[in-house]
Amino acid sequence: MPGECPAFLLHFALGKTSPMWLLLRLVIFCAVLFRRRIHAWFPQTPAGTIDGLPYLLRLQRSGQSKWVRERPIRRFKLSLGLPLPVRFRFSRENALDRLFTRLGLSEEFQTGDASFDHQVYIACDHPALLHHLQRDVGFRRLVQQAMTSGYDRISGDGTMLWIERPANGEPTHDDLRLLADLRGVLLTMRKEAWYSVDPFVHRVLLMETLIWTCAGYALGALVDPLVFDFHHVDPVHLGVLGTFTAGVLFLGLVTASFFLLRGSSQGHRVILESALVLGLSLPFAGPLLLSDVNRHMDFGTVTTVSREILNMEVHTSQRSTRRGSSRSTKFHLICNGPGEVSGVQLPERISVSQQLYNKARVGGQLVCQVHRGALGLPWYDHFEVR
């Protein structure tokens, strides 16, 4: 019935999930999705001014010194406010850019200036910026000057202009002058930029939203075990199906990136970013997606089972990391009693929380609820010792 749909969705969202955990997932999702806008919400303290405008400075340091300020500088980024509705990035053109262009994964705009086109890769599809580059020789020479002097990236996100380069010291007045000059040239096209539209901007935003949504969702797989006390009867089977699901999603989203961004100068960047982010996140997101659907859409009968505790085990493992060693401890209860309930084969060894383990005793009873699962993947939860 149509009137039952909202109730069904509410049950799916809240049926076996606490409102606090939903809020936590929402915070994680928003933090990942809007990661590039965080600097606007939490502005840095300006490092100084140039032509009366405050500029920002970010230093990247390397080394092992205890005090960060004593570590040598290896790179810096300078930025000024740039209220221009254009997203762009200029970088030094390399063999990889040319390869992806030949393969048809991206299509770079050519200004007709051979020296500029060979030196600079233009990752932008906004017609106002492209026309401005084509007709303004001074703009092209300023960008080339930046690349020749050591800068490897000039970019704008609609609110800020960034220039960055490898360096072994802080920026000089010449660096600040270059930043201000670039901003001044770009602002001359502001009116034209507002009256023209980037044909690929919504497609790029769509694909970035999809892939970073997967990354935000995958983080839930790392936090879920710390929040919920539930187990799948056959986690290996869930992992295999989840990996297959992740593979299908990976191929689907990367293929979608290719077809949506054909003809864009940003195509290869988004495709590579999609492949990297999805390759890291989908192995976690795939099993989590199946687990969520299997549990939240499970409207079948719940069976309560009581099993005798035969033994109690603690397993401690230790591994070395660059910051030292880390130790993890797992608590298990060895149970007897009904091994099969409603066609579901229950394991003898059950992993439980330390709090539940401390309450348990040999000869006591472990009570849990067994569910068949919406996808036929049995699971159990609501542990209690008596």
C-alpha positions as a Markdown table, in Angstrom:
| # | Residue | x | y | z |
|---|---|---|---|---|
| 1 | Met | 0.0 | 0.0 | 0.0 |
| 2 | Pro | 1.3 | 3.5 | -0.8 |
| 3 | Gly | 0.6 | 4.6 | 2.8 |
| 4 | Glu | 2.9 | 1.9 | 4.1 |
| 5 | Cys | 6.0 | 3.1 | 2.1 |
| 6 | Pro | 7.2 | 5.7 | 4.6 |
| 7 | Ala | 6.8 | 3.3 | 7.4 |
| 8 | Phe | 8.8 | 0.7 | 5.5 |
| 9 | Leu | 11.6 | 3.2 | 4.8 |
| 10 | Leu | 11.6 | 4.2 | 8.5 |
| 11 | His | 11.8 | 0.6 | 9.5 |
| 12 | Phe | 14.7 | 0.1 | 7.1 |
| 13 | Ala | 16.6 | 3.1 | 8.5 |
| 14 | Leu | 15.8 | 2.6 | 12.2 |
| 15 | Gly | 14.7 | -1.0 | 12.6 |
| 16 | Lys | 18.0 | -2.3 | 13.9 |
| 17 | Thr | 20.0 | 0.9 | 14.1 |
| 18 | Ser | 20.2 | 3.4 | 16.9 |
| 19 | Pro | 19.5 | 7.1 | 16.0 |
| 20 | Met | 22.9 | 8.0 | 17.4 |
| 21 | Trp | 24.7 | 5.6 | 15.0 |
| 22 | Leu | 22.6 | 7.1 | 12.1 |
| 23 | Leu | 23.8 | 10.5 | 13.1 |
| 24 | Leu | 27.4 | 9.3 | 13.3 |
| 25 | Arg | 27.2 | 7.8 | 9.8 |
| 26 | Leu | 25.7 | 11.1 | 8.5 |
| 27 | Val | 28.6 | 13.0 | 10.0 |
| 28 | Ile | 31.2 | 10.7 | 8.5 |
| 29 | Phe | 29.4 | 10.9 | 5.1 |
| 30 | Cys | 29.3 | 14.7 | 5.1 |
| 31 | Ala | 32.9 | 15.0 | 6.2 |
| 32 | Val | 34.1 | 12.9 | 3.3 |
| 33 | Leu | 31.7 | 14.3 | 0.7 |
| 34 | Phe | 32.4 | 18.0 | 1.5 |
| 35 | Arg | 36.1 | 17.5 | 2.3 |
| 36 | Arg | 37.0 | 20.2 | -0.2 |
| 37 | Arg | 34.8 | 22.8 | 1.3 |
| 38 | Ile | 36.0 | 22.4 | 4.9 |
| 39 | His | 38.6 | 25.1 | 4.5 |
| 40 | Ala | 35.8 | 27.6 | 3.7 |
| 41 | Trp | 33.9 | 26.6 | 6.9 |
| 42 | Phe | 37.0 | 26.7 | 9.1 |
| 43 | Pro | 39.1 | 29.5 | 7.6 |
| 44 | Gln | 42.8 | 29.7 | 8.3 |
| 45 | Thr | 44.4 | 32.7 | 9.9 |
| 46 | Pro | 45.9 | 34.8 | 7.0 |
| 47 | Ala | 49.7 | 34.7 | 6.8 |
| 48 | Gly | 49.8 | 38.3 | 5.6 |
| 49 | Thr | 48.5 | 40.6 | 2.9 |
| 50 | Ile | 49.3 | 41.4 | -0.7 |
| 51 | Asp | 47.8 | 44.5 | -2.4 |
| 52 | Gly | 45.6 | 44.8 | 0.7 |
| 53 | Leu | 44.2 | 41.3 | 0.3 |
| 54 | Pro | 44.8 | 38.5 | 2.9 |
| 55 | Tyr | 46.6 | 35.5 | 1.6 |
| 56 | Leu | 46.9 | 32.0 | 3.0 |
| 57 | Leu | 50.0 | 29.9 | 3.3 |
| 58 | Arg | 50.3 | 26.1 | 3.8 |
| 59 | Leu | 53.7 | 24.6 | 4.4 |
| 60 | Gln | 54.4 | 20.9 | 3.9 |
| 61 | Arg | 57.4 | 19.7 | 6.0 |
| 62 | Ser | 59.4 | 16.4 | 6.1 |
| 63 | Gly | 61.7 | 14.9 | 8.6 |
| 64 | Gln | 61.5 | 13.2 | 12.0 |
| 65 | Ser | 62.1 | 16.2 | 14.3 |
| 66 | Lys | 59.9 | 16.3 | 17.4 |
| 67 | Trp | 59.0 | 19.9 | 16.8 |
| 68 | Val | 57.1 | 20.5 | 13.5 |
| 69 | Arg | 58.5 | 23.9 | 12.9 |
| 70 | Glu | 62.1 | 22.5 | 13.0 |
| 71 | Arg | 61.3 | 20.1 | 10.1 |
| 72 | Pro | 62.6 | 21.3 | 6.7 |
| 73 | Ile | 60.0 | 22.7 | 4.3 |
| 74 | Arg | 59.5 | 20.6 | 1.2 |
| 75 | Arg | 56.5 | 22.3 | -0.4 |
| 76 | Phe | 54.2 | 25.3 | 0.0 |
| 77 | Lys | 50.8 | 26.5 | -1.3 |
| 78 | Leu | 49.7 | 30.1 | -1.5 |
| 79 | Ser | 46.1 | 31.2 | -2.0 |
| 80 | Leu | 44.0 | 34.3 | -2.4 |
| 81 | Gly | 40.2 | 34.7 | -2.6 |
| 82 | Leu | 38.9 | 34.4 | -6.1 |
| 83 | Pro | 35.1 | 34.9 | -6.5 |
| 84 | Leu | 35.0 | 33.3 | -10.0 |
| 85 | Pro | 32.5 | 30.5 | -10.9 |
| 86 | Val | 35.1 | 28.5 | -12.7 |
| 87 | Arg | 36.9 | 25.3 | -11.6 |
| 88 | Phe | 40.2 | 24.8 | -13.3 |
| 89 | Arg | 43.7 | 23.4 | -12.8 |
| 90 | Phe | 46.9 | 24.2 | -14.8 |
| 91 | Ser | 49.7 | 21.7 | -14.4 |
| 92 | Arg | 52.9 | 20.8 | -16.3 |
| 93 | Glu | 51.9 | 18.6 | -19.2 |
| 94 | Asn | 53.5 | 15.1 | -18.9 |
| 95 | Ala | 53.6 | 11.8 | -20.8 |
| 96 | Leu | 50.7 | 10.5 | -18.9 |
| 97 | Asp | 48.5 | 13.4 | -19.9 |
| 98 | Arg | 49.4 | 12.9 | -23.5 |
| 99 | Leu | 48.8 | 9.2 | -23.3 |
| 100 | Phe | 45.3 | 9.6 | -21.9 |
| 101 | Thr | 44.5 | 12.1 | -24.6 |
| 102 | Arg | 45.6 | 9.7 | -27.3 |
| 103 | Leu | 43.4 | 6.9 | -25.6 |
| 104 | Gly | 40.4 | 9.2 | -25.7 |
| 105 | Leu | 40.0 | 9.4 | -21.9 |
| 106 | Ser | 40.4 | 13.1 | -22.0 |
| 107 | Glu | 40.3 | 15.9 | -24.5 |
| 108 | Glu | 42.5 | 19.0 | -23.9 |
| 109 | Phe | 41.7 | 22.4 | -25.3 |
| 110 | Gln | 44.5 | 23.8 | -27.5 |
| 111 | Thr | 45.1 | 27.5 | -27.5 |
| 112 | Gly | 47.1 | 27.5 | -30.8 |
| 113 | Asp | 50.2 | 28.6 | -28.9 |
| 114 | Ala | 52.6 | 25.7 | -29.4 |
| 115 | Ser | 55.0 | 26.5 | -26.6 |
| 116 | Phe | 52.1 | 26.9 | -24.1 |
| 117 | Asp | 50.1 | 23.9 | -25.3 |
| 118 | His | 53.2 | 21.7 | -25.0 |
| 119 | Gln | 54.2 | 23.0 | -21.5 |
| 120 | Val | 50.8 | 23.4 | -19.7 |
| 121 | Tyr | 47.9 | 20.9 | -19.3 |
| 122 | Ile | 44.6 | 22.7 | -19.0 |
| 123 | Ala | 42.1 | 20.8 | -16.9 |
| 124 | Cys | 39.0 | 23.0 | -17.4 |
| 125 | Asp | 36.0 | 22.9 | -19.7 |
| 126 | His | 34.6 | 26.3 | -19.0 |
| 127 | Pro | 34.3 | 28.3 | -22.3 |
| 128 | Ala | 35.1 | 31.7 | -20.6 |
| 129 | Leu | 38.5 | 30.6 | -19.3 |
| 130 | Leu | 39.4 | 28.7 | -22.5 |
| 131 | His | 38.5 | 31.8 | -24.7 |
| 132 | His | 40.4 | 34.0 | -22.3 |
| 133 | Leu | 43.5 | 31.9 | -22.6 |
| 134 | Gln | 43.3 | 31.8 | -26.4 |
| 135 | Arg | 43.1 | 35.5 | -26.9 |
| 136 | Asp | 45.2 | 36.8 | -24.0 |
| 137 | Val | 48.9 | 36.3 | -24.7 |
| 138 | Gly | 49.8 | 38.0 | -21.4 |
| 139 | Phe | 47.7 | 35.4 | -19.4 |
| 140 | Arg | 49.5 | 32.5 | -21.1 |
| 141 | Arg | 52.9 | 34.0 | -20.5 |
| 142 | Leu | 52.1 | 34.5 | -16.8 |
| 143 | Val | 51.1 | 30.9 | -16.5 |
| 144 | Gln | 54.2 | 29.8 | -18.3 |
| 145 | Gln | 56.3 | 32.0 | -16.1 |
| 146 | Ala | 54.9 | 30.3 | -13.0 |
| 147 | Met | 55.6 | 26.8 | -14.4 |
| 148 | Thr | 59.1 | 27.8 | -15.5 |
| 149 | Ser | 59.9 | 29.2 | -12.0 |
| 150 | Gly | 59.1 | 25.9 | -10.3 |
| 151 | Tyr | 55.3 | 25.9 | -9.8 |
| 152 | Asp | 53.6 | 22.7 | -10.8 |
| 153 | Arg | 50.0 | 23.5 | -10.1 |
| 154 | Ile | 47.7 | 26.5 | -10.4 |
| 155 | Ser | 44.0 | 25.9 | -9.5 |
| 156 | Gly | 40.8 | 27.5 | -8.7 |
| 157 | Asp | 37.7 | 26.0 | -7.0 |
| 158 | Gly | 35.2 | 28.9 | -7.4 |
| 159 | Thr | 36.2 | 30.7 | -4.2 |
| 160 | Met | 40.0 | 30.5 | -3.9 |
| 161 | Leu | 43.0 | 30.6 | -6.3 |
| 162 | Trp | 45.9 | 28.3 | -5.3 |
| 163 | Ile | 49.4 | 28.1 | -6.6 |
| 164 | Glu | 51.8 | 25.4 | -5.3 |
| 165 | Arg | 55.4 | 24.2 | -5.8 |
| 166 | Pro | 58.2 | 22.2 | -4.2 |
| 167 | Ala | 60.4 | 24.5 | -2.1 |
| 168 | Asn | 63.0 | 24.4 | 0.6 |
| 169 | Gly | 61.9 | 27.7 | 2.2 |
| 170 | Glu | 59.0 | 30.0 | 2.7 |
| 171 | Pro | 57.6 | 32.1 | -0.3 |
| 172 | Thr | 59.2 | 35.4 | -1.3 |
| 173 | His | 57.7 | 38.6 | -2.4 |
| 174 | Asp | 58.0 | 37.5 | -6.0 |
| 175 | Asp | 55.8 | 34.5 | -5.2 |
| 176 | Leu | 53.2 | 36.7 | -3.7 |
| 177 | Arg | 53.4 | 39.1 | -6.6 |
| 178 | Leu | 52.8 | 36.2 | -9.1 |
| 179 | Leu | 49.8 | 35.1 | -7.1 |
| 180 | Ala | 48.3 | 38.6 | -7.1 |
| 181 | Asp | 49.0 | 39.1 | -10.8 |
| 182 | Leu | 47.3 | 35.8 | -11.7 |
| 183 | Arg | 44.2 | 36.7 | -9.6 |
| 184 | Gly | 44.0 | 40.1 | -11.4 |
| 185 | Val | 44.1 | 38.6 | -14.8 |
| 186 | Leu | 41.5 | 36.0 | -13.9 |
| 187 | Leu | 39.1 | 38.6 | -12.5 |
| 188 | Thr | 39.0 | 40.4 | -15.9 |
| 189 | Met | 36.9 | 37.5 | -17.2 |
| 190 | Arg | 34.4 | 37.5 | -14.3 |
| 191 | Lys | 31.5 | 38.9 | -16.2 |
| 192 | Glu | 32.0 | 36.5 | -19.1 |
| 193 | Ala | 32.3 | 33.6 | -16.7 |
| 194 | Trp | 28.8 | 34.3 | -15.1 |
| 195 | Tyr | 27.2 | 34.3 | -18.6 |
| 196 | Ser | 28.6 | 31.0 | -19.8 |
| 197 | Val | 28.4 | 27.4 | -18.4 |
| 198 | Asp | 30.9 | 24.6 | -18.1 |
| 199 | Pro | 29.2 | 21.7 | -20.0 |
| 200 | Phe | 30.9 | 19.1 | -17.8 |
| 201 | Val | 30.7 | 20.7 | -14.3 |
| 202 | His | 27.5 | 18.8 | -13.2 |
| 203 | Arg | 28.9 | 15.5 | -14.6 |
| 204 | Val | 32.1 | 15.9 | -12.7 |
| 205 | Leu | 30.3 | 16.8 | -9.5 |
| 206 | Leu | 28.0 | 13.8 | -10.0 |
| 207 | Met | 30.8 | 11.3 | -10.3 |
| 208 | Glu | 32.8 | 12.9 | -7.5 |
| 209 | Thr | 29.7 | 12.7 | -5.3 |
| 210 | Leu | 29.1 | 9.0 | -6.1 |
| 211 | Ile | 32.7 | 7.9 | -5.6 |
| 212 | Trp | 33.2 | 9.8 | -2.3 |
| 213 | Thr | 29.8 | 8.7 | -1.1 |
| 214 | Cys | 31.2 | 5.1 | -1.5 |
| 215 | Ala | 34.3 | 6.1 | 0.5 |
| 216 | Gly | 32.1 | 7.7 | 3.3 |
| 217 | Tyr | 29.9 | 4.6 | 3.4 |
| 218 | Ala | 32.9 | 2.3 | 3.6 |
| 219 | Leu | 34.1 | 4.0 | 6.7 |
| 220 | Gly | 31.1 | 2.6 | 8.4 |
| 221 | Ala | 32.5 | -0.9 | 7.9 |
| 222 | Leu | 35.4 | 0.1 | 10.1 |
| 223 | Val | 33.2 | 1.5 | 12.9 |
| 224 | Asp | 30.3 | -1.0 | 12.8 |
| 225 | Pro | 32.0 | -3.7 | 14.9 |
| 226 | Leu | 32.7 | -1.1 | 17.6 |
| 227 | Val | 29.0 | 0.0 | 17.8 |
| 228 | Phe | 27.0 | -3.2 | 17.2 |
| 229 | Asp | 27.2 | -6.6 | 18.7 |
| 230 | Phe | 26.0 | -8.9 | 15.9 |
| 231 | His | 27.5 | -11.7 | 13.9 |
| 232 | His | 26.9 | -13.4 | 10.6 |
| 233 | Val | 26.9 | -17.2 | 10.9 |
| 234 | Asp | 29.1 | -17.5 | 7.8 |
| 235 | Pro | 31.2 | -14.3 | 7.5 |
| 236 | Val | 33.4 | -15.9 | 4.8 |
| 237 | His | 30.4 | -16.4 | 2.5 |
| 238 | Leu | 29.4 | -12.8 | 3.2 |
| 239 | Gly | 32.9 | -11.6 | 2.3 |
| 240 | Val | 32.9 | -13.5 | -1.0 |
| 241 | Leu | 29.5 | -12.1 | -2.0 |
| 242 | Gly | 30.5 | -8.7 | -0.8 |
| 243 | Thr | 33.7 | -8.8 | -2.9 |
| 244 | Phe | 31.8 | -9.8 | -6.0 |
| 245 | Thr | 29.3 | -6.9 | -5.4 |
| 246 | Ala | 32.3 | -4.5 | -4.9 |
| 247 | Gly | 33.7 | -5.7 | -8.3 |
| 248 | Val | 30.4 | -5.1 | -10.1 |
| 249 | Leu | 30.1 | -1.6 | -8.5 |
| 250 | Phe | 33.7 | -0.8 | -9.4 |
| 251 | Leu | 33.3 | -1.7 | -13.1 |
| 252 | Gly | 29.9 | 0.1 | -13.3 |
| 253 | Leu | 31.1 | 3.4 | -11.7 |
| 254 | Val | 34.4 | 3.5 | -13.6 |
| 255 | Thr | 32.6 | 2.8 | -16.9 |
| 256 | Ala | 30.1 | 5.5 | -16.0 |
| 257 | Ser | 32.9 | 7.9 | -15.4 |
| 258 | Phe | 34.4 | 7.1 | -18.9 |
| 259 | Phe | 31.1 | 7.6 | -20.8 |
| 260 | Leu | 29.9 | 10.7 | -18.8 |
| 261 | Leu | 33.2 | 12.5 | -19.2 |
| 262 | Arg | 34.2 | 11.7 | -22.8 |
| 263 | Gly | 35.3 | 14.9 | -24.4 |
| 264 | Ser | 36.3 | 16.6 | -21.1 |
| 265 | Ser | 39.8 | 17.7 | -20.3 |
| 266 | Gln | 39.2 | 16.4 | -16.7 |
| 267 | Gly | 38.1 | 13.0 | -17.8 |
| 268 | His | 41.3 | 11.1 | -17.0 |
| 269 | Arg | 41.7 | 12.8 | -13.7 |
| 270 | Val | 38.2 | 11.8 | -12.5 |
| 271 | Ile | 38.6 | 8.3 | -13.9 |
| 272 | Leu | 41.9 | 7.8 | -12.1 |
| 273 | Glu | 40.4 | 9.3 | -8.9 |
| 274 | Ser | 37.4 | 7.0 | -9.3 |
| 275 | Ala | 39.5 | 3.9 | -9.7 |
| 276 | Leu | 41.8 | 4.8 | -6.8 |
| 277 | Val | 39.0 | 5.8 | -4.3 |
| 278 | Leu | 36.7 | 2.9 | -5.3 |
| 279 | Gly | 39.6 | 0.4 | -5.2 |
| 280 | Leu | 40.3 | 1.3 | -1.6 |
| 281 | Ser | 36.7 | 1.7 | -0.4 |
| 282 | Leu | 34.6 | -0.9 | -2.2 |
| 283 | Pro | 36.3 | -3.9 | -0.6 |
| 284 | Phe | 34.8 | -2.6 | 2.7 |
| 285 | Ala | 31.6 | -1.1 | 1.2 |
| 286 | Gly | 30.6 | -4.2 | -0.7 |
| 287 | Pro | 30.3 | -6.5 | 2.4 |
| 288 | Leu | 28.8 | -3.7 | 4.5 |
| 289 | Leu | 26.1 | -3.0 | 1.9 |
| 290 | Leu | 25.1 | -6.7 | 1.8 |
| 291 | Ser | 25.2 | -6.8 | 5.6 |
| 292 | Asp | 23.0 | -3.7 | 5.9 |
| 293 | Val | 20.4 | -5.0 | 3.4 |
| 294 | Asn | 20.5 | -8.5 | 4.8 |
| 295 | Arg | 19.8 | -7.2 | 8.4 |
| 296 | His | 17.6 | -4.1 | 7.8 |
| 297 | Met | 15.3 | -5.8 | 5.4 |
| 298 | Asp | 15.0 | -9.0 | 7.4 |
| 299 | Phe | 11.3 | -9.1 | 8.4 |
| 300 | Gly | 11.3 | -12.9 | 9.1 |
| 301 | Thr | 10.7 | -14.8 | 12.4 |
| 302 | Val | 13.2 | -14.3 | 15.1 |
| 303 | Thr | 14.2 | -17.4 | 17.2 |
| 304 | Thr | 15.6 | -17.0 | 20.7 |
| 305 | Val | 18.2 | -19.7 | 21.5 |
| 306 | Ser | 19.8 | -20.5 | 24.9 |
| 307 | Arg | 23.1 | -22.4 | 24.8 |
| 308 | Glu | 25.3 | -23.7 | 27.6 |
| 309 | Ile | 28.8 | -22.2 | 28.0 |
| 310 | Leu | 31.4 | -25.0 | 28.0 |
| 311 | Asn | 34.6 | -22.9 | 28.0 |
| 312 | Met | 35.9 | -19.4 | 27.8 |
| 313 | Glu | 38.9 | -18.3 | 25.7 |
| 314 | Val | 41.0 | -15.1 | 25.3 |
| 315 | His | 43.1 | -14.7 | 22.3 |
| 316 | Thr | 45.7 | -11.9 | 22.2 |
| 317 | Ser | 47.7 | -11.0 | 19.1 |
| 318 | Gln | 50.5 | -8.4 | 18.7 |
| 319 | Arg | 51.8 | -6.8 | 15.6 |
| 320 | Ser | 54.6 | -4.3 | 15.0 |
| 321 | Thr | 54.0 | -0.9 | 13.4 |
| 322 | Arg | 56.3 | 2.0 | 12.6 |
| 323 | Arg | 55.1 | 3.7 | 15.8 |
| 324 | Gly | 55.7 | 0.6 | 17.9 |
| 325 | Ser | 53.6 | -2.5 | 18.6 |
| 326 | Ser | 49.9 | -2.8 | 18.9 |
| 327 | Arg | 47.9 | -5.5 | 20.7 |
| 328 | Ser | 44.4 | -6.8 | 20.0 |
| 329 | Thr | 42.4 | -9.1 | 22.3 |
| 330 | Lys | 39.4 | -11.2 | 21.3 |
| 331 | Phe | 37.0 | -12.9 | 23.7 |
| 332 | His | 35.3 | -16.2 | 22.8 |
| 333 | Leu | 32.7 | -18.4 | 24.4 |
| 334 | Ile | 32.6 | -22.1 | 23.5 |
| 335 | Cys | 29.0 | -23.1 | 23.6 |
| 336 | Asn | 27.0 | -26.4 | 23.5 |
| 337 | Gly | 23.3 | -26.8 | 22.9 |
| 338 | Pro | 21.2 | -26.7 | 19.7 |
| 339 | Gly | 23.7 | -26.5 | 16.8 |
| 340 | Glu | 20.9 | -26.0 | 14.3 |
| 341 | Val | 17.9 | -23.7 | 14.6 |
| 342 | Ser | 15.3 | -23.3 | 11.9 |
| 343 | Gly | 17.8 | -24.6 | 9.3 |
| 344 | Val | 20.5 | -22.3 | 10.5 |
| 345 | Gln | 23.8 | -24.0 | 11.6 |
| 346 | Leu | 25.2 | -22.1 | 14.7 |
| 347 | Pro | 29.0 | -22.1 | 15.4 |
| 348 | Glu | 30.4 | -23.5 | 18.6 |
| 349 | Arg | 32.8 | -20.6 | 19.2 |
| 350 | Ile | 31.2 | -17.2 | 19.4 |
| 351 | Ser | 33.1 | -13.9 | 19.7 |
| 352 | Val | 31.7 | -11.5 | 22.3 |
| 353 | Ser | 32.5 | -8.2 | 23.8 |
| 354 | Gln | 34.8 | -7.9 | 26.9 |
| 355 | Gln | 31.9 | -6.7 | 28.9 |
| 356 | Leu | 29.8 | -9.7 | 28.1 |
| 357 | Tyr | 32.8 | -12.0 | 28.6 |
| 358 | Asn | 33.3 | -10.7 | 32.1 |
| 359 | Lys | 29.7 | -11.5 | 33.0 |
| 360 | Ala | 29.9 | -15.0 | 31.6 |
| 361 | Arg | 30.8 | -18.2 | 33.5 |
| 362 | Val | 31.4 | -21.8 | 32.6 |
| 363 | Gly | 28.1 | -23.7 | 33.0 |
| 364 | Gly | 26.0 | -20.6 | 32.5 |
| 365 | Gln | 23.8 | -19.8 | 29.5 |
| 366 | Leu | 24.4 | -17.6 | 26.5 |
| 367 | Val | 21.1 | -16.4 | 25.1 |
| 368 | Cys | 20.9 | -14.8 | 21.6 |
| 369 | Gln | 18.4 | -14.1 | 18.8 |
| 370 | Val | 18.9 | -15.9 | 15.4 |
| 371 | His | 17.7 | -14.3 | 12.2 |
| 372 | Arg | 17.5 | -15.9 | 8.7 |
| 373 | Gly | 18.5 | -12.7 | 6.9 |
| 374 | Ala | 16.7 | -11.0 | 4.0 |
| 375 | Leu | 19.4 | -12.3 | 1.5 |
| 376 | Gly | 19.5 | -15.8 | 3.1 |
| 377 | Leu | 22.6 | -14.9 | 5.1 |
| 378 | Pro | 21.8 | -16.0 | 8.7 |
| 379 | Trp | 22.9 | -13.7 | 11.6 |
| 380 | Tyr | 22.5 | -13.4 | 15.3 |
| 381 | Asp | 22.5 | -10.7 | 17.9 |
| 382 | His | 21.1 | -9.5 | 21.3 |
| 383 | Phe | 23.6 | -11.5 | 23.4 |
| 384 | Glu | 22.8 | -12.1 | 27.1 |
| 385 | Val | 24.4 | -14.3 | 29.7 |
| 386 | Arg | 22.5 | -16.0 | 32.5 |
